[in-house]
Amino acid sequence: MNTRLDEYFRISERNSTMAREVRGGIVTFLTMAYIIVLNPIILAGVADADGRYLGGGTEPGSGFATIAAVTALVAGILTLAMGLVANFPLALATGLGLNAFVAYSVATQMTWADAMGLVVLEGLIILVLVLTGFRKAVFDAVPRELKTAIAVGIGLFITLIALVDAGFVRTTGIPAPPVQMGIGNQLSGWPVLVFIVGLLIMIVLHARHVPGAILIGILSATVIAGIVNAIIDVPAGAGDPNSKGWNLNVPSWPDSLFQKPDFSLIGEFSLFGSFERVGFVTAALLVFTLLLADFFDTMGTMTAIGAEAGLNDEDGTPQNAQRILVVDSIAAAAGGAAGVSSNTSYIESASGVGDGARTGLASVVTGLLFLLATLAAPLVQHIPSEAAVPALVLVGFLMMSQVSHITWSDDEIAIPAFLTIVLMPFTYSITAGIGAGFVTYVVLKVVKGKSAGLHPLMWIVAALFVVYFAIDPISRWVT
């Protein structure tokens, strides 16, 4: 073993070997490389308030290759930083759930540059909170079960996004029912079949604990889609709720596997443009919601990874926790500055830890593989969304599994948790779900005479969300 590497990463001290660290890093990459495909699927299909798509185009999916390349680049650099600075087997990439919030709840109210500016602000605020020690105070203010409900709600939300994008669930255009299965409650079209087959492949591989199950499922479904399209020649059908064609990308075979990556999205953000566009209160609440989702997810992730790797102290705190949080905070801002949404720590790192990773060397390996993947990023424009979105369903399931940690027999937490969970998919808004949960939680504590037990920050946050929900009448009254 290389002595310098061993000393720097403390490989022998943590009872590991270079071979295990390299293998663990590869496994982690295979497990989470799907984000290179899924991030463009989520971000490139939503127009901002000016009708433009991320990357500057006027057609959905026009920025696929660019988003994929920058997604891989930022993930690679930040995962390298996690390994070299924090010496922890934790990989980072664009956060699922966070990117959906940015696309569907933020960018639709402003320009993409404004939305990414809010992500940068959120990352900088988290960095300040980490450096001042305030992050833990806010973490303690929100009840654990309400944090769990937020994760579960986001899981349901991204699942609904996947089902709609695949054509499995469609709008009816009438008051009741507003949605239905397929067309006329019948599944129709080859793209839906590709989605179903891809989902079944992922489910089977996941159930058998196959590393990289999501990535293998996406690639398998893409091959099936390409074969189907070569035989049937299915047309594109974006924008037509009754179409039996491909929703975004039409599957095709690339001319080459590797191309020069396009990093033009980097720097496409406006730090304070959103405040002029939607007003101070709305922009501040959006920043807070981003901060909240990013804030708690990371602390839970690093604690879980540290426990699995045997790197936590007797209080359950991972080694180099402060360095981990600093890198993660910088990652949030870096993702916004690069135009691909907030980057965060991935629980999929547990797959590499399960395969033996115990040090930051594994993260270095994962980061290098992400950097190499930038050369293949243009391939994503050949992957139809029907082949990629099954991953959102599986990830939604994994997030939904946390629902058992909520005490459903206690109305004081169960009702706010329920509203948080159901309002996210039913309103297509993560903000609405979080806001309803927080406000209801405070109201129930007050009416039951337990307001003294509320953390001061909960009062402030609930009040802000009341203003958020009533922003239209308040604005009209003020003006």
VENBEL-V689967 format. One record per backbone hydrogen bond with DSSP energy under -0.5 kcal/mol. NH is the residue of the N-H (numbers start at 1). CO is the residue of the C=O. E is the energy in kcal/mol with one decimal. If there is no record, write none. Layout:
# VENBEL-V689967
nh:NH co:CO e:E
nh:NH co:CO e:E
This chain:
# VENBEL-V689967
nh:6 co:2 e:-2.4
nh:7 co:3 e:-2.6
nh:8 co:4 e:-2.7
nh:9 co:5 e:-2.6
nh:10 co:6 e:-1.0
nh:11 co:6 e:-1.2
nh:14 co:10 e:-1.4
nh:15 co:12 e:-2.1
nh:16 co:11 e:-2.2
nh:21 co:17 e:-2.1
nh:22 co:18 e:-2.7
nh:23 co:19 e:-2.5
nh:24 co:20 e:-2.9
nh:25 co:21 e:-2.3
nh:26 co:22 e:-2.0
nh:27 co:23 e:-2.4
nh:28 co:24 e:-2.3
nh:29 co:25 e:-1.9
nh:30 co:26 e:-2.5
nh:31 co:27 e:-2.1
nh:32 co:28 e:-1.6
nh:33 co:29 e:-1.6
nh:35 co:32 e:-1.8
nh:36 co:33 e:-1.8
nh:37 co:34 e:-1.4
nh:38 co:34 e:-2.8
nh:39 co:35 e:-2.3
nh:41 co:37 e:-1.4
nh:42 co:38 e:-2.2
nh:43 co:39 e:-2.9
nh:44 co:40 e:-2.5
nh:46 co:43 e:-0.7
nh:48 co:52 e:-2.9
nh:49 co:107 e:-1.3
nh:49 co:110 e:-2.7
nh:51 co:48 e:-2.2
nh:53 co:57 e:-3.0
nh:54 co:43 e:-0.6
nh:54 co:46 e:-0.5
nh:56 co:53 e:-2.3
nh:61 co:44 e:-2.7
nh:62 co:59 e:-1.8
nh:64 co:61 e:-1.5
nh:67 co:63 e:-2.7
nh:68 co:64 e:-2.5
nh:69 co:65 e:-2.2
nh:70 co:66 e:-2.4
nh:71 co:67 e:-2.5
nh:72 co:68 e:-2.2
nh:73 co:69 e:-2.3
nh:74 co:70 e:-2.8
nh:75 co:71 e:-2.0
nh:76 co:72 e:-2.3
nh:77 co:73 e:-2.4
nh:78 co:74 e:-2.4
nh:79 co:75 e:-2.1
nh:80 co:76 e:-2.0
nh:81 co:77 e:-2.0
nh:82 co:78 e:-2.2
nh:83 co:79 e:-2.0
nh:84 co:80 e:-2.7
nh:85 co:81 e:-3.0
nh:86 co:81 e:-0.7
nh:86 co:82 e:-1.2
nh:87 co:82 e:-0.6
nh:87 co:83 e:-0.5
nh:88 co:82 e:-0.9
nh:90 co:88 e:-2.5
nh:93 co:344 e:-1.9
nh:95 co:342 e:-2.6
nh:99 co:95 e:-2.5
nh:101 co:97 e:-2.0
nh:102 co:98 e:-2.4
nh:103 co:99 e:-2.3
nh:104 co:100 e:-2.9
nh:105 co:101 e:-2.3
nh:106 co:101 e:-1.1
nh:107 co:102 e:-3.2
nh:109 co:106 e:-2.0
nh:110 co:107 e:-0.9
nh:115 co:111 e:-2.3
nh:116 co:112 e:-2.5
nh:117 co:113 e:-1.6
nh:118 co:114 e:-1.6
nh:119 co:115 e:-1.5
nh:120 co:116 e:-2.1
nh:121 co:117 e:-2.3
nh:122 co:118 e:-2.6
nh:123 co:119 e:-2.3
nh:124 co:120 e:-2.4
nh:125 co:121 e:-2.5
nh:126 co:122 e:-2.4
nh:127 co:123 e:-2.1
nh:128 co:124 e:-2.1
nh:129 co:125 e:-2.6
nh:130 co:126 e:-2.4
nh:131 co:127 e:-2.5
nh:132 co:128 e:-2.0
nh:133 co:129 e:-0.9
nh:133 co:130 e:-0.6
nh:134 co:129 e:-1.1
nh:135 co:129 e:-1.7
nh:137 co:133 e:-0.6
nh:138 co:134 e:-2.0
nh:139 co:135 e:-2.3
nh:140 co:136 e:-2.3
nh:141 co:137 e:-1.1
nh:142 co:138 e:-1.2
nh:146 co:143 e:-0.8
nh:147 co:143 e:-1.7
nh:148 co:144 e:-2.1
nh:149 co:145 e:-1.9
nh:150 co:146 e:-1.6
nh:151 co:147 e:-1.7
nh:152 co:148 e:-2.3
nh:153 co:149 e:-2.9
nh:154 co:150 e:-2.2
nh:155 co:151 e:-1.8
nh:156 co:152 e:-2.0
nh:157 co:153 e:-2.3
nh:158 co:154 e:-2.6
nh:159 co:155 e:-1.4
nh:160 co:156 e:-2.3
nh:161 co:157 e:-2.2
nh:162 co:158 e:-2.0
nh:163 co:159 e:-2.4
nh:164 co:160 e:-2.4
nh:165 co:161 e:-2.7
nh:166 co:162 e:-1.9
nh:167 co:164 e:-1.1
nh:168 co:163 e:-1.6
nh:169 co:163 e:-1.9
nh:170 co:180 e:-2.6
nh:172 co:178 e:-2.2
nh:173 co:178 e:-0.6
nh:180 co:170 e:-2.2
nh:182 co:168 e:-2.4
nh:182 co:180 e:-0.6
nh:183 co:186 e:-2.4
nh:184 co:182 e:-0.6
nh:185 co:181 e:-0.6
nh:186 co:183 e:-0.7
nh:191 co:244 e:-0.7
nh:193 co:189 e:-1.2
nh:194 co:190 e:-2.2
nh:195 co:191 e:-2.2
nh:196 co:192 e:-2.4
nh:197 co:193 e:-2.7
nh:198 co:194 e:-2.7
nh:199 co:195 e:-2.5
nh:200 co:196 e:-2.3
nh:201 co:197 e:-2.3
nh:202 co:198 e:-2.2
nh:203 co:199 e:-2.6
nh:204 co:200 e:-2.5
nh:205 co:201 e:-2.5
nh:206 co:202 e:-2.9
nh:207 co:203 e:-2.6
nh:208 co:204 e:-1.5
nh:209 co:206 e:-1.7
nh:210 co:205 e:-2.6
nh:211 co:209 e:-0.5
nh:213 co:210 e:-1.1
nh:216 co:212 e:-2.9
nh:217 co:213 e:-2.2
nh:218 co:214 e:-2.3
nh:219 co:215 e:-2.5
nh:220 co:216 e:-2.6
nh:221 co:217 e:-2.5
nh:222 co:218 e:-2.0
nh:223 co:219 e:-2.1
nh:224 co:220 e:-2.2
nh:225 co:221 e:-2.5
nh:226 co:222 e:-2.4
nh:227 co:223 e:-2.2
nh:228 co:224 e:-2.7
nh:229 co:225 e:-2.7
nh:230 co:226 e:-1.8
nh:231 co:227 e:-1.6
nh:232 co:228 e:-3.3
nh:233 co:228 e:-0.5
nh:233 co:229 e:-1.3
nh:237 co:246 e:-3.2
nh:240 co:237 e:-1.8
nh:241 co:239 e:-0.7
nh:243 co:240 e:-1.8
nh:246 co:235 e:-2.1
nh:251 co:249 e:-0.6
nh:252 co:382 e:-0.8
nh:259 co:375 e:-2.6
nh:263 co:261 e:-0.6
nh:266 co:263 e:-1.6
nh:267 co:337 e:-3.0
nh:268 co:265 e:-2.3
nh:269 co:267 e:-1.8
nh:270 co:113 e:-2.7
nh:271 co:269 e:-0.5
nh:275 co:272 e:-0.7
nh:276 co:272 e:-0.9
nh:277 co:273 e:-1.6
nh:278 co:274 e:-2.9
nh:279 co:274 e:-0.5
nh:279 co:275 e:-0.9
nh:283 co:279 e:-2.1
nh:284 co:280 e:-2.8
nh:285 co:281 e:-2.3
nh:286 co:282 e:-2.2
nh:287 co:283 e:-2.3
nh:288 co:284 e:-2.3
nh:289 co:285 e:-2.6
nh:290 co:286 e:-2.3
nh:291 co:287 e:-2.7
nh:292 co:288 e:-2.9
nh:293 co:289 e:-2.3
nh:294 co:290 e:-2.3
nh:295 co:291 e:-3.0
nh:296 co:292 e:-1.7
nh:297 co:293 e:-1.0
nh:298 co:294 e:-1.6
nh:299 co:295 e:-1.0
nh:300 co:296 e:-2.1
nh:301 co:297 e:-2.4
nh:302 co:298 e:-2.8
nh:303 co:299 e:-1.5
nh:304 co:300 e:-2.1
nh:305 co:301 e:-2.6
nh:306 co:302 e:-2.4
nh:307 co:303 e:-2.1
nh:308 co:304 e:-2.0
nh:309 co:305 e:-2.1
nh:310 co:306 e:-0.7
nh:310 co:307 e:-0.6
nh:311 co:306 e:-3.2
nh:312 co:306 e:-0.7
nh:313 co:317 e:-2.6
nh:316 co:313 e:-2.0
nh:319 co:311 e:-1.6
nh:321 co:318 e:-1.1
nh:324 co:320 e:-2.3
nh:325 co:321 e:-2.5
nh:326 co:322 e:-2.1
nh:327 co:323 e:-2.4
nh:328 co:324 e:-2.4
nh:329 co:325 e:-2.2
nh:330 co:326 e:-2.4
nh:331 co:327 e:-2.0
nh:332 co:328 e:-1.5
nh:333 co:329 e:-1.6
nh:334 co:330 e:-2.8
nh:335 co:331 e:-2.4
nh:336 co:332 e:-1.5
nh:337 co:333 e:-2.6
nh:338 co:334 e:-1.8
nh:339 co:336 e:-1.2
nh:340 co:335 e:-2.4
nh:341 co:335 e:-0.6
nh:343 co:331 e:-1.1
nh:344 co:93 e:-2.8
nh:346 co:91 e:-2.5
nh:349 co:346 e:-1.7
nh:350 co:347 e:-2.2
nh:351 co:348 e:-2.0
nh:352 co:348 e:-0.6
nh:353 co:349 e:-2.0
nh:354 co:350 e:-2.6
nh:355 co:351 e:-0.8
nh:356 co:353 e:-1.8
nh:357 co:352 e:-2.3
nh:362 co:359 e:-1.0
nh:363 co:359 e:-0.6
nh:364 co:360 e:-2.0
nh:365 co:361 e:-2.1
nh:366 co:362 e:-2.3
nh:367 co:363 e:-2.9
nh:368 co:364 e:-2.3
nh:369 co:365 e:-1.9
nh:370 co:366 e:-1.9
nh:371 co:367 e:-2.0
nh:372 co:368 e:-2.1
nh:373 co:369 e:-1.7
nh:374 co:370 e:-0.6
nh:374 co:371 e:-1.0
nh:375 co:372 e:-1.4
nh:376 co:373 e:-1.0
nh:377 co:373 e:-0.5
nh:377 co:374 e:-0.7
nh:379 co:376 e:-1.9
nh:380 co:377 e:-2.1
nh:381 co:378 e:-1.3
nh:382 co:379 e:-2.1
nh:383 co:380 e:-1.6
nh:384 co:382 e:-0.6
nh:387 co:384 e:-1.6
nh:388 co:384 e:-0.9
nh:388 co:385 e:-0.5
nh:389 co:385 e:-3.1
nh:391 co:388 e:-1.8
nh:392 co:389 e:-1.0
nh:393 co:389 e:-1.2
nh:394 co:390 e:-2.0
nh:395 co:391 e:-2.8
nh:396 co:392 e:-2.4
nh:397 co:393 e:-2.1
nh:398 co:394 e:-2.1
nh:399 co:395 e:-2.2
nh:400 co:396 e:-2.5
nh:401 co:397 e:-1.7
nh:402 co:399 e:-1.2
nh:403 co:400 e:-2.3
nh:404 co:401 e:-0.9
nh:405 co:402 e:-2.2
nh:406 co:403 e:-1.6
nh:408 co:406 e:-1.3
nh:410 co:407 e:-1.5
nh:411 co:409 e:-0.7
nh:413 co:410 e:-1.4
nh:414 co:410 e:-3.3
nh:415 co:411 e:-1.7
nh:417 co:413 e:-2.2
nh:418 co:414 e:-2.7
nh:419 co:415 e:-2.5
nh:420 co:416 e:-2.3
nh:421 co:417 e:-2.4
nh:422 co:418 e:-2.7
nh:423 co:419 e:-2.0
nh:424 co:420 e:-0.8
nh:425 co:421 e:-0.8
nh:426 co:422 e:-1.9
nh:427 co:423 e:-2.0
nh:428 co:424 e:-0.7
nh:429 co:423 e:-0.6
nh:429 co:424 e:-1.3
nh:433 co:429 e:-1.3
nh:434 co:430 e:-2.3
nh:435 co:431 e:-2.9
nh:436 co:432 e:-2.5
nh:437 co:433 e:-2.0
nh:438 co:434 e:-2.5
nh:439 co:435 e:-2.6
nh:440 co:436 e:-2.3
nh:441 co:437 e:-2.0
nh:442 co:438 e:-2.1
nh:443 co:439 e:-2.5
nh:444 co:440 e:-2.6
nh:445 co:441 e:-1.9
nh:446 co:442 e:-2.1
nh:447 co:443 e:-2.6
nh:448 co:444 e:-1.4
nh:449 co:446 e:-1.8
nh:450 co:445 e:-3.2
nh:453 co:450 e:-1.6
nh:454 co:451 e:-1.7
nh:458 co:455 e:-1.4
nh:459 co:455 e:-1.1
nh:460 co:456 e:-1.8
nh:461 co:457 e:-2.6
nh:462 co:458 e:-2.6
nh:463 co:459 e:-2.3
nh:464 co:460 e:-2.1
nh:465 co:461 e:-2.2
nh:466 co:462 e:-1.9
nh:467 co:463 e:-2.0
nh:468 co:464 e:-2.1
nh:469 co:465 e:-2.6
nh:470 co:466 e:-1.6
nh:471 co:468 e:-1.2
nh:474 co:470 e:-2.3
nh:475 co:471 e:-2.4
nh:476 co:472 e:-2.2
nh:477 co:473 e:-2.2
nh:478 co:474 e:-2.5
nh:479 co:475 e:-2.1
